[in-house]
Protein backbone atom coordinates (compact mmCIF):
# COMPACT_ATOMS: atom_id res chain seq x y z
CA UNK A 1 0.00 0.00 0.00
CA UNK A 2 2.97 2.30 0.45
CA UNK A 3 2.11 2.99 4.09
CA UNK A 4 5.03 3.25 6.52
CA UNK A 5 5.01 0.21 8.79
CA UNK A 6 7.89 1.19 11.05
CA UNK A 7 10.53 3.92 11.31
CA UNK A 8 13.93 2.37 12.01
CA UNK A 9 15.97 5.55 11.57
CA UNK A 10 19.69 4.88 11.77
CA UNK A 11 19.44 1.76 13.93
CA UNK A 12 22.29 -0.16 12.27
CA UNK A 13 21.64 -3.50 13.96
CA UNK A 14 17.99 -3.43 12.82
CA UNK A 15 19.00 -2.41 9.27
CA UNK A 16 21.58 -5.21 9.11
CA UNK A 17 19.04 -7.75 10.36
CA UNK A 18 16.47 -6.71 7.74
CA UNK A 19 19.09 -6.80 4.99
CA UNK A 20 20.09 -10.36 5.94
CA UNK A 21 16.44 -11.46 5.88
CA UNK A 22 15.90 -10.01 2.41
CA UNK A 23 19.14 -11.57 1.12
CA UNK A 24 17.98 -15.01 2.28
CA UNK A 25 14.48 -14.68 0.85
CA UNK A 26 13.39 -16.45 -2.33
CA UNK A 27 12.36 -13.08 -3.76
CA UNK A 28 15.91 -11.76 -4.06
CA UNK A 29 17.30 -15.11 -5.26
CA UNK A 30 15.71 -14.39 -8.66
CA UNK A 31 17.68 -11.12 -9.03
CA UNK A 32 20.84 -10.90 -11.15
CA UNK A 33 23.16 -7.95 -10.64
CA UNK A 34 26.01 -6.97 -12.94
CA UNK A 35 29.63 -7.62 -12.03
CA UNK A 36 32.68 -5.65 -13.18
CA UNK A 37 34.33 -7.03 -16.32
CA UNK A 38 38.05 -7.70 -15.93
CA UNK A 39 39.77 -7.65 -19.31
CA UNK A 40 42.84 -9.40 -17.87
CA UNK A 41 40.88 -12.35 -16.43
CA UNK A 42 38.05 -12.93 -18.89
CA UNK A 43 38.47 -15.08 -21.99
CA UNK A 44 36.41 -17.18 -24.38
CA UNK A 45 33.59 -16.60 -26.86
CA UNK A 46 31.30 -15.08 -24.26
CA UNK A 47 33.80 -12.30 -23.61
CA UNK A 48 34.68 -11.43 -27.23
CA UNK A 49 31.94 -8.79 -27.73
CA UNK A 50 33.11 -6.80 -24.71
CA UNK A 51 36.77 -7.16 -25.65
CA UNK A 52 35.86 -6.00 -29.16
CA UNK A 53 34.12 -2.96 -27.75
CA UNK A 54 37.24 -2.10 -25.74
CA UNK A 55 39.26 -1.93 -28.95
CA UNK A 56 36.69 0.36 -30.63
CA UNK A 57 36.03 3.01 -27.97
CA UNK A 58 37.65 4.51 -24.90
CA UNK A 59 35.69 3.20 -21.93
CA UNK A 60 35.99 5.18 -18.70
CA UNK A 61 35.61 3.22 -15.46
CA UNK A 62 34.36 -0.37 -15.35
CA UNK A 63 32.17 -2.28 -17.74
CA UNK A 64 29.44 -3.98 -15.70
CA UNK A 65 27.98 -7.12 -17.21
CA UNK A 66 25.73 -10.17 -16.84
CA UNK A 67 25.49 -13.29 -18.98
CA UNK A 68 21.79 -14.12 -19.01
CA UNK A 69 20.36 -16.96 -21.12
CA UNK A 70 22.15 -16.51 -24.47
CA UNK A 71 22.60 -12.77 -23.96
CA UNK A 72 25.42 -10.58 -22.73
CA UNK A 73 24.04 -7.48 -21.00
CA UNK A 74 26.45 -4.68 -20.17
CA UNK A 75 26.82 -0.98 -19.57
CA UNK A 76 29.80 1.35 -19.85
CA UNK A 77 30.72 5.04 -19.82
CA UNK A 78 32.43 7.36 -22.26
CA UNK A 79 33.74 10.76 -21.21
CA UNK A 80 32.61 13.92 -23.01
CA UNK A 81 34.93 16.82 -23.82
CA UNK A 82 33.41 18.87 -20.97
CA UNK A 83 34.25 16.19 -18.35
CA UNK A 84 30.75 14.71 -18.09
CA UNK A 85 29.93 11.08 -18.87
CA UNK A 86 27.51 9.23 -21.13
CA UNK A 87 26.32 5.84 -19.89
CA UNK A 88 25.34 3.23 -22.49
CA UNK A 89 23.66 -0.18 -22.23
CA UNK A 90 24.04 -2.92 -24.84
CA UNK A 91 22.74 -6.45 -25.31
CA UNK A 92 24.67 -8.92 -27.46
CA UNK A 93 22.91 -12.08 -28.65
CA UNK A 94 25.40 -14.96 -28.53
CA UNK A 95 23.36 -17.15 -30.90
CA UNK A 96 22.89 -14.47 -33.57
CA UNK A 97 26.36 -13.01 -32.91
CA UNK A 98 25.09 -9.45 -33.07
CA UNK A 99 23.92 -6.58 -30.89
CA UNK A 100 20.16 -6.59 -30.45
CA UNK A 101 19.74 -3.59 -28.14
CA UNK A 102 21.56 -0.29 -27.66
CA UNK A 103 20.24 2.20 -25.11
CA UNK A 104 21.53 5.48 -23.76
CA UNK A 105 21.03 5.45 -19.99
CA UNK A 106 22.55 8.79 -19.00
CA UNK A 107 23.81 11.78 -20.96
CA UNK A 108 26.15 14.35 -19.48
CA UNK A 109 26.22 12.74 -16.03
CA UNK A 110 28.58 14.45 -13.60
CA UNK A 111 29.71 11.09 -12.16
CA UNK A 112 29.93 7.49 -13.31
CA UNK A 113 26.65 5.62 -12.77
CA UNK A 114 27.62 1.91 -12.58
CA UNK A 115 24.49 0.35 -11.05
CA UNK A 116 22.29 1.01 -14.05
CA UNK A 117 20.57 -2.32 -14.71
CA UNK A 118 19.58 -5.65 -13.20
CA UNK A 119 17.56 -8.74 -14.12
CA UNK A 120 14.62 -10.35 -12.35
CA UNK A 121 13.43 -13.64 -13.87
CA UNK A 122 12.91 -12.77 -17.57
CA UNK A 123 12.77 -8.99 -17.08
CA UNK A 124 15.63 -6.56 -17.68
CA UNK A 125 15.36 -3.34 -15.66
CA UNK A 126 17.20 -0.23 -16.87
CA UNK A 127 17.59 2.92 -14.75
CA UNK A 128 17.50 5.86 -17.16
CA UNK A 129 18.57 9.39 -16.21
CA UNK A 130 17.76 8.66 -12.53
CA UNK A 131 14.10 9.39 -13.29
CA UNK A 132 12.83 6.50 -15.43
CA UNK A 133 12.66 2.75 -15.08
CA UNK A 134 12.52 0.91 -18.42
CA UNK A 135 11.66 -2.79 -18.44
CA UNK A 136 12.27 -5.29 -21.23
CA UNK A 137 10.95 -8.87 -21.26
CA UNK A 138 13.19 -11.49 -22.80
CA UNK A 139 11.49 -13.94 -25.14
CA UNK A 140 13.25 -17.18 -26.05
C-alpha positions in Angstrom: 0.0 0.0 0.0 3.0 2.3 0.5 2.1 3.0 4.1 5.0 3.2 6.5 5.0 0.2 8.8 7.9 1.2 11.0 10.5 3.9 11.3 13.9 2.4 12.0 16.0 5.5 11.6 19.7 4.9 11.8 19.4 1.8 13.9 22.3 -0.2 12.3 21.6 -3.5 14.0 18.0 -3.4 12.8 19.0 -2.4 9.3 21.6 -5.2 9.1 19.0 -7.8 10.4 16.5 -6.7 7.7 19.1 -6.8 5.0 20.1 -10.4 5.9 16.4 -11.5 5.9 15.9 -10.0 2.4 19.1 -11.6 1.1 18.0 -15.0 2.3 14.5 -14.7 0.8 13.4 -16.4 -2.3 12.4 -13.1 -3.8 15.9 -11.8 -4.1 17.3 -15.1 -5.3 15.7 -14.4 -8.7 17.7 -11.1 -9.0 20.8 -10.9 -11.1 23.2 -8.0 -10.6 26.0 -7.0 -12.9 29.6 -7.6 -12.0 32.7 -5.7 -13.2 34.3 -7.0 -16.3 38.1 -7.7 -15.9 39.8 -7.7 -19.3 42.8 -9.4 -17.9 40.9 -12.3 -16.4 38.1 -12.9 -18.9 38.5 -15.1 -22.0 36.4 -17.2 -24.4 33.6 -16.6 -26.9 31.3 -15.1 -24.3 33.8 -12.3 -23.6 34.7 -11.4 -27.2 31.9 -8.8 -27.7 33.1 -6.8 -24.7 36.8 -7.2 -25.7 35.9 -6.0 -29.2 34.1 -3.0 -27.7 37.2 -2.1 -25.7 39.3 -1.9 -29.0 36.7 0.4 -30.6 36.0 3.0 -28.0 37.6 4.5 -24.9 35.7 3.2 -21.9 36.0 5.2 -18.7 35.6 3.2 -15.5 34.4 -0.4 -15.4 32.2 -2.3 -17.7 29.4 -4.0 -15.7 28.0 -7.1 -17.2 25.7 -10.2 -16.8 25.5 -13.3 -19.0 21.8 -14.1 -19.0 20.4 -17.0 -21.1 22.2 -16.5 -24.5 22.6 -12.8 -24.0 25.4 -10.6 -22.7 24.0 -7.5 -21.0 26.4 -4.7 -20.2 26.8 -1.0 -19.6 29.8 1.3 -19.9 30.7 5.0 -19.8 32.4 7.4 -22.3 33.7 10.8 -21.2 32.6 13.9 -23.0 34.9 16.8 -23.8 33.4 18.9 -21.0 34.3 16.2 -18.4 30.7 14.7 -18.1 29.9 11.1 -18.9 27.5 9.2 -21.1 26.3 5.8 -19.9 25.3 3.2 -22.5 23.7 -0.2 -22.2 24.0 -2.9 -24.8 22.7 -6.4 -25.3 24.7 -8.9 -27.5 22.9 -12.1 -28.6 25.4 -15.0 -28.5 23.4 -17.2 -30.9 22.9 -14.5 -33.6 26.4 -13.0 -32.9 25.1 -9.4 -33.1 23.9 -6.6 -30.9 20.2 -6.6 -30.5 19.7 -3.6 -28.1 21.6 -0.3 -27.7 20.2 2.2 -25.1 21.5 5.5 -23.8 21.0 5.4 -20.0 22.5 8.8 -19.0 23.8 11.8 -21.0 26.2 14.3 -19.5 26.2 12.7 -16.0 28.6 14.4 -13.6 29.7 11.1 -12.2 29.9 7.5 -13.3 26.6 5.6 -12.8 27.6 1.9 -12.6 24.5 0.3 -11.0 22.3 1.0 -14.0 20.6 -2.3 -14.7 19.6 -5.7 -13.2 17.6 -8.7 -14.1 14.6 -10.3 -12.4 13.4 -13.6 -13.9 12.9 -12.8 -17.6 12.8 -9.0 -17.1 15.6 -6.6 -17.7 15.4 -3.3 -15.7 17.2 -0.2 -16.9 17.6 2.9 -14.8 17.5 5.9 -17.2 18.6 9.4 -16.2 17.8 8.7 -12.5 14.1 9.4 -13.3 12.8 6.5 -15.4 12.7 2.8 -15.1 12.5 0.9 -18.4 11.7 -2.8 -18.4 12.3 -5.3 -21.2 10.9 -8.9 -21.3 13.2 -11.5 -22.8 11.5 -13.9 -25.1 13.2 -17.2 -26.1 
